[in-house]
């Protein structure tokens, strides 16, 4: 399989510093979005450490090896962030969602509430499940999915790189189909733009136009957080 990708990030309308980081490596089949937490000189450092670690990965002989190498890098970053947190006496961490493609399949790893979507055959599917308090509320029937969109606890995540001594990454795999489009994004997009709006924006236009459209939609809705999108399209 071949793929084409475009990535775009914006500080938003409220924050002074962009704590999001992104990785766009179509040559290696590796993409990632990380959303840092801990404030300036902490969250941005954490997200950049994640992206830098994944950027050091080289194309692997098969997908399982690529996933193994990515997990190793993220676990190492977790250890370094834990040490930095103890040194600074503050929690320093970052979400991560990463897409790893090799041959006809792709794996994705994540921790936190940065998301991966797939648009296939005109249907948008969210492939990741948020590690967040709001997601737990929905799971246990406390609130509906619609109520979750603007819930006041929307920023409370339950898992992140650097947040605990042990890092637990979720991982899954999908088969690649010609024409599939994947969207990796920080929650600065989905907290302002509804999934049905994302689905509409994902159809029709080329990747640069689509990326710009998604970020502009978040900005038009207030963009209280940094906004980052990375789009990957499977080519014929």
N, C-alpha and C positions, 0 to 999 in steps of 0.2 A: 504494500500500500504506500501511496505518497500522500503528503498533507501540506497544507498551506496554513499559516497562522498570522494573527495580528494581535497586538496587546496595547492597552491604553490605560493610563492612570491619571487621576485628578485629585488634588488636595481637598476639593469640595468647597463649600461656602462658609464654613464655620471654623474648621481646624486651621492652625497656622503651620503645622508640619504634616507631611504625608508619611504615616507609619505603615503604609502598604508597600510591599515589594513584589516584583513579578519576574518570572523567568519565561522567556520565549525562545526555545531552542529546537526549531523544526528539523535542523540537521541531525540532531541526536534523538529526536522523538521524545522530548522532555519539556513539559510546561508546568508552571506552578504559580500560585498566588498565595501570599502570606500577609496576614493582617496583624500587626504588632500591638501589644498592650503594655502599659507601664508608663506612658507619657513620653515626651521628647527625650532623646538620648537613651531611651530604654526600649520602647516599642519599635522604633525604627531600626535600632540596632538588632533586635531579635529577628525581625522579618528579613532583614538583609543577610544575617547569618544563615538563615534557612536557605534563601535563594542562592547565596554564594556556595553553600555546601552542595546543593543539587546541581549547580552549574558545573561543578568539577566532575560530574559523572560523564563517562564516555559511552558511546553506543555499545551495547552488550550483544553477545551471541544469541541470546534468547530473552524472552520477557521475564521469566522467573529470575534470571540473574540480575536484570535491570532493577526489578523490584527489591531484590535482596540488597543490592548496593544502595538504593535510595533509602531503604529502612535503616541501614547502617549509618548513613550520613545523618539522618534525622535524629537517631538515638544519640549520636555523638554531639550534635548541637544541643540536645536536651541537657546533656551533662554539663556542657559549657555554660549554658544559660542558668542552670541551677547554681553553679559556682559563682557566676556574676550576681545572681540574686542574693546569695549569702553575703557577698562582698559589699553590695550596695544596700542591703537590708530592705529590699523591696521586691515584689513579684515582677519578674521580667519574662515575658513570653510572647508567643505568636500563634495564631491559627496557621494551618497550611492545608492546601488542597493541591495535589499534583497528579498530572496525567502522564503516563508513560506508554509510548506506543512502539510496537515491534512487530513487523510482518502484518498479520491480519487481525491482531488483537491489541487491546490497550488495557492497562491496569490503572487504577486510581487509588491513591492513599490520602487520608485526610484526618485531621484532628481539629476540632472547633467548628465554627459556623460559616467558614468560607465554603462555597458550594461549587458543584459540577453539574451542569445540565447537558442533555443531549437532545438535539432536534433531529428527528429521523422520520422520514415519510410524512412530514407535516405535523408531527406530534412532538411536543416538548415534554421531556421526562427529567425529573430531578433524580440524579444518580446517588447523591450523598444524603445522609441524614444528619442534621445539625446536632452537635454535642452542646446542647444549651438547655437552660431551665425551661424556656418556652416550649421546646420540643418535648420535654418530659411532661409538661402540663397537657399538651395535645395527646400524647401517648396514653395518659391516664384518664383522659376524658374530662379534664378540669376546664379546658377551654376548647373552642373549635379551631380549625385551621384558619378560618377567616379572622377570628379574634386574635390569633397569634401574630398577625401581620403588623399591628401597631401596639403590641403589648408593652407595658412599662418595663418589664424584665427582659426585654429583647436583647440587651447587651450582656446578659449574664451567661457566660459559656462554662461548660463543665469539663472541658478538656482542651489542652493547648500544649504546644512544644515549649518546655521550660517551666510549666506551671507546677509540676510534681516530679519527684525523684524518678518514678517510673512513667514512661511514655507509652500509651496504648494507641496504636494507629489502626484505623479501620482500613480494609483493603478489599477491592472487588475487581472483577475483570469483565470486559465486554468484547464482543466481536465487532470489528470495524466494517462498515458498509459504505460503498461509494455514495458521496453526497451527504453523509452525516456531518453535522456541525456540533461541536462541543463548546460550551461556555464555562470557563472558570471565573469566579468572581468573589470579591470580598462582600461583606454584608452591607457595605455602603450602597450597593446596587439594589439588592433584594429588599432592604428595609424601606426603600422609597418607591420601587417599581414593582408592581404586582406581576406574578408569573404569567398571567394572560397577556400583559403588555410586553413582557420579555418575549413570549412566543411570537407575537405579531412582529416585533422588531427583528427577530431572527430569520424571517423569511423574505426572500426576494432580492435584497441588496447584496453587494459584495461585502467582504469582511471589513475593510476599512470604514465603509459607510455604516455598517451595522455596529461596529465598536463605538464610533462617534455618536451614533443615535442612542445607544444604551446609556452612555455617560451623560449625554445631554438630557435624557429623560430624568436621570437622578438629580442633575443640577436644577432642572425646572421644578422638581418636587421639593427642593430645599437643601438637599445634599449636606446634612449635618455631620456626615462622616466622610472619610476618604473613599473614593470610588475607583475600583480597579476591575478591568475586564480583560480576559484573554480568550480569543476565539480561534478554534482549530477546525479546519474543514478537510475531510477525507476526499482526495481527488481520484478521478478515474484512473 
